[in-house]
């Protein structure tokens, strides 16, 4: 596997763009589904975003902090 070096600014940009994609999809679907379905999809998108972003952020920040020691 190839190692990729990212600055904190680059990582923040990636995280924000992922959030924007999720919000955009939610907005596109908002008028086509019921309130219950919208809540379920919103919760799922949020959970998936958190689950996929937290490990990536931790890997970079934890590695960066251990390199400073």
C-alpha positions in Angstrom: 0.0 0.0 0.0 1.2 3.5 -0.8 1.7 6.0 2.0 0.2 9.4 1.4 1.3 12.5 3.3 -1.5 15.1 3.9 -1.3 18.3 5.8 -4.1 19.1 8.3 -5.5 21.7 5.8 -5.7 19.1 3.1 -7.4 16.6 5.4 -9.9 19.2 6.5 -10.6 20.0 2.8 -11.3 16.3 2.1 -13.6 16.0 5.1 -15.5 19.1 4.2 -16.0 18.0 0.6 -17.3 14.6 1.7 -19.8 16.4 4.0 -20.9 18.6 1.1 -21.5 15.6 -1.1 -23.7 14.0 1.5 -25.6 17.2 2.1 -26.1 17.7 -1.7 -27.5 14.2 -2.1 -29.8 14.8 0.9 -31.1 18.0 -0.6 -31.6 16.4 -4.0 -33.8 13.7 -2.5 -35.5 15.8 0.1 -38.7 16.6 -1.8 -39.1 13.0 -3.2 -39.4 11.1 0.1 -41.5 11.3 3.3 -40.3 12.8 6.5 -39.6 9.4 8.1 -37.6 8.3 5.1 -35.7 11.6 5.1 -34.8 11.2 8.7 -33.6 7.7 8.3 -31.5 8.5 5.2 -30.1 11.6 6.9 -29.1 9.6 10.0 -27.5 6.9 7.8 -25.5 9.4 5.8 -24.3 11.1 8.9 -23.3 7.8 10.5 -21.5 6.6 7.4 -19.7 9.9 7.1 -18.6 9.7 10.7 -17.6 6.1 10.5 -15.5 6.6 7.4 -13.9 10.0 8.4 -12.9 9.4 12.0 -10.5 6.5 11.3 -8.9 8.5 8.5 -8.5 11.6 10.7 -7.2 9.6 13.6 -4.6 7.8 11.4 -3.2 11.0 10.2 -3.3 13.0 13.4 -2.1 10.2 15.7 0.7 9.4 13.3 1.6 13.1 13.1 1.7 13.5 17.0 3.8 10.3 17.4 6.3 11.6 14.9 6.8 14.8 17.0 8.0 12.8 20.1 
